[in-house]
């Protein structure tokens, strides 16, 4: 009996070995194939890395070397750059598409440094960064971003003023929280705490006006080097904090912050920024909340080609009162000209007056829509104005469009005492939004049948890539 069972077991073992052979061999083959296939994405990743490195090489050559000067005419192609990245050779071809230039960097005002402002709450409502519930302790972190836009860098930054929302009260600045840095770097510049001086017809030791506080950096005098010094397109940031517990009965509203810069004898006003939504934000403020933005379509155009640009001016009011607007002024980039009978939108369809004017030695066309009687922008509403302009540019760069708005706001003392004029306060200046970019060079990097195309523009302060395309 045992001999018979042993024989049956031996047969079973042979059967299992046969089945194992049938399964194991294909599995090993599959594993080998998978290992071979895994090399493909690794190799492709290396190729993409090499292609990206080639485009970085072109940028470096254009910005820091004299490579751009080797082109004699538009449309000229050069293939004298090459790169070997980790054993992967890359072929590079660069074509000049437009004469390198600064584009429309001449601003329509005498401002040189653009201030923009953001704020975050320490314990915001989930899913938001600035929505704050009433009755909660909050530490608000403000960051002021300062960008040098003008090619005129002879006059540095003297002082920064920050006007906090009235609802935050006074005396809530967090001591020791101020710091300044180059954008993206470490907060390593010592700036010290701000002063809060009382000035004008309502002096106050805390620097408050009807419960509103104003901060000033530096505490006294002007900024020293290197804080005061900017190169074209350089960005610096200032950070500080305010700690406050909003009362549980604080109204549901939107709070705004304002920045004022002193650059020599020029006073730059930011307009309302760094919005904080309290509660549900349903009640509107009375702090001159009028913003103006600008959009352009298309925003990238080919050189030496006649193109029609669609511009849209968007005005937003969050004031409790109806805003009366007497004039909208739009300054087109140099070499851009208004298309007759092209105005449309919800605010007006009237034609503007067109006047050639010179700004910083550069001629630009000024458009002006005058409203007699004044046009109304309702409380909490927005309106838009659209028009077309035509251009053909053979010089690369970013061509900016700027808007000035004249309305009927009254100027509060807290702004007037630091040199903000009524014109500054009501202008709704859009800065250099609505930009249109003309690329200078096409750069093609090729390796192992993969091609990475890039369009590059030379602008004031350096080189920028306007688009990437992988094929």
Secondary structure as UniProt FT lines:
FT   HELIX           2..64
FT   HELIX           67..70
FT   TURN            74..75
FT   STRAND          77..78
FT   STRAND          82..85
FT   TURN            86..87
FT   STRAND          88..96
FT   STRAND          103..104
FT   STRAND          113..121
FT   TURN            122..123
FT   TURN            126..127
FT   STRAND          131..132
FT   TURN            134..135
FT   STRAND          137..148
FT   STRAND          159..163
FT   HELIX           166..168
FT   TURN            175..176
FT   STRAND          179..182
FT   TURN            183..184
FT   TURN            200..201
FT   TURN            205..206
FT   STRAND          208..209
FT   TURN            210..211
FT   STRAND          212..217
FT   TURN            225..228
FT   TURN            232..233
FT   STRAND          235..245
FT   TURN            248..249
FT   STRAND          253..263
FT   TURN            264..265
FT   STRAND          266..269
FT   STRAND          273..278
FT   TURN            279..280
FT   STRAND          290..297
FT   STRAND          300..301
FT   TURN            303..304
FT   STRAND          307..317
FT   STRAND          323..331
FT   TURN            334..335
FT   STRAND          336..338
FT   TURN            340..341
FT   STRAND          353..359
FT   TURN            360..361
FT   STRAND          362..377
FT   TURN            379..380
FT   STRAND          382..391
FT   STRAND          397..399
FT   STRAND          402..407
FT   HELIX           413..416
FT   TURN            417..419
FT   HELIX           422..426
FT   STRAND          436..438
FT   STRAND          441..447
FT   TURN            448..449
FT   STRAND          450..459
FT   TURN            460..461
FT   STRAND          462..470
//
